[in-house]
Amino acid sequence: MKMIIAIVQDHDSQRLADRLAKKDFRSTKLATTGGFLRAGNTTFLCGVRDERVDELLTLIDDTCGNREQTVAPVTPMGGNADSYIPYPVEVEVGGATVFVLPIEQFERF
């Protein structure tokens, strides 16, 4: 058995939750915050039998695609912000960060 921890952008979370339920994957959703864009993320915790790990990873990959987003850079800390002009930049967002962990024991009460 494996524990899959998938961190996805909020933009993709409801669609992923729907697809997980449709394919009979049980999950727990946690609201989390990302570091780089300081944007909302959702972390899914899924306990999965070994033979379904690849199916779940494919489902996550198909649901959480990358896309371009325009963001305003953060003002530099410690420097003179008077001459700093924050021009918007295009960054790639989306996708998922996934951890696959071995589980020694699982109990449901």
Phi and psi in degrees as a GROMACS rama.xvg file:
@    title "Ramachandran Plot"
@    xaxis  label "Phi"
@    yaxis  label "Psi"
@TYPE xy
-128.589  152.329  LYS-2
-106.324  120.885  MET-3
-101.599  123.177  ILE-4
-112.104  113.801  ILE-5
-117.965  120.837  ALA-6
-103.603  116.992  ILE-7
-127.281  159.851  VAL-8
-70.6126  146.448  GLN-9
-53.7559  -33.0633  ASP-10
-55.0005  -33.1156  HIS-11
-99.8428  -7.80602  ASP-12
-67.1186  -43.3035  SER-13
-67.5765  -39.9164  GLN-14
-63.8936  -40.6145  ARG-15
-66.2918  -42.9903  LEU-16
-58.7968  -42.1115  ALA-17
-63.4342  -43.1495  ASP-18
-70.1477  -35.5018  ARG-19
-62.5911  -45.3817  LEU-20
-64.7125  -40.2085  ALA-21
-63.4475  -34.2524  LYS-22
-92.8912  9.45587  LYS-23
64.5873  38.4802  ASP-24
-99.2537  123.829  PHE-25
-81.278  142.447  ARG-26
-149.641  158.728  SER-27
-118.582  130.473  THR-28
-101.336  134.902  LYS-29
-124.079  134.315  LEU-30
-79.2605  125.872  ALA-31
-133.834  170.274  THR-32
-125.453  134.163  THR-33
-79.2287  161.171  GLY-34
-86.9282  -49.0187  GLY-35
-68.2479  -55.3288  PHE-36
-93.8366  -2.95246  LEU-37
51.0278  39.9635  ARG-38
-105.186  160.336  ALA-39
-67.1219  137.375  GLY-40
-126.584  166.797  ASN-41
-126.394  133.363  THR-42
-108.34  124.505  THR-43
-102.254  132.822  PHE-44
-110.573  121.695  LEU-45
-131.567  121.555  CYS-46
-87.3697  125.969  GLY-47
-136.676  140.539  VAL-48
-66.5898  148.759  ARG-49
-52.7734  -39.3108  ASP-50
-72.1877  -10.6634  GLU-51
-107.573  2.57691  ARG-52
-60.6294  -48.3386  VAL-53
-62.1006  -37.9596  ASP-54
-62.0575  -43.4183  GLU-55
-67.2006  -42.3257  LEU-56
-62.605  -39.012  LEU-57
-65.0868  -41.7718  THR-58
-61.1352  -43.6652  LEU-59
-64.177  -44.5795  ILE-60
-62.5615  -41.4218  ASP-61
-70.4109  -26.6477  ASP-62
-91.001  -34.465  THR-63
-108.308  78.5214  CYS-64
-84.9163  159.007  GLY-65
-80.4492  150.409  ASN-66
-153.385  162.545  ARG-67
-89.9334  142.033  GLU-68
-141.102  139.703  GLN-69
-90.0502  127.311  THR-70
-131.877  153.071  VAL-71
-91.9579  129.122  ALA-72
-62.7007  153.618  PRO-73
-76.1888  142.979  VAL-74
-62.3188  135.816  THR-75
-63.6045  142.523  PRO-76
-92.7771  140.248  MET-77
83.0095  -8.44014  GLY-78
-107.443  -176.415  GLY-79
-82.2329  110.353  ASN-80
-83.2805  -7.66287  ALA-81
-64.3681  -37.1723  ASP-82
-95.5748  0.59585  SER-83
-85.0304  121.826  TYR-84
-114.062  110.213  ILE-85
-78.6591  100.024  PRO-86
-83.6391  136.344  TYR-87
-61.8751  145.001  PRO-88
-128.682  152.09  VAL-89
-88.0135  129.33  GLU-90
-129.79  154.842  VAL-91
-88.4427  126.3  GLU-92
-125.7  173.058  VAL-93
96.2068  -159.015  GLY-94
75.1273  -163.545  GLY-95
-149.531  148.847  ALA-96
-108.035  122.563  THR-97
-125.506  133.12  VAL-98
-115.12  135.021  PHE-99
-116.015  116.09  VAL-100
-118.629  141.041  LEU-101
-74.026  144.404  PRO-102
-118.568  124.752  ILE-103
-81.6575  -34.8457  GLU-104
-148.868  145.373  GLN-105
-136.386  131.81  PHE-106
-131.984  142.837  GLU-107
-126.807  123.011  ARG-108
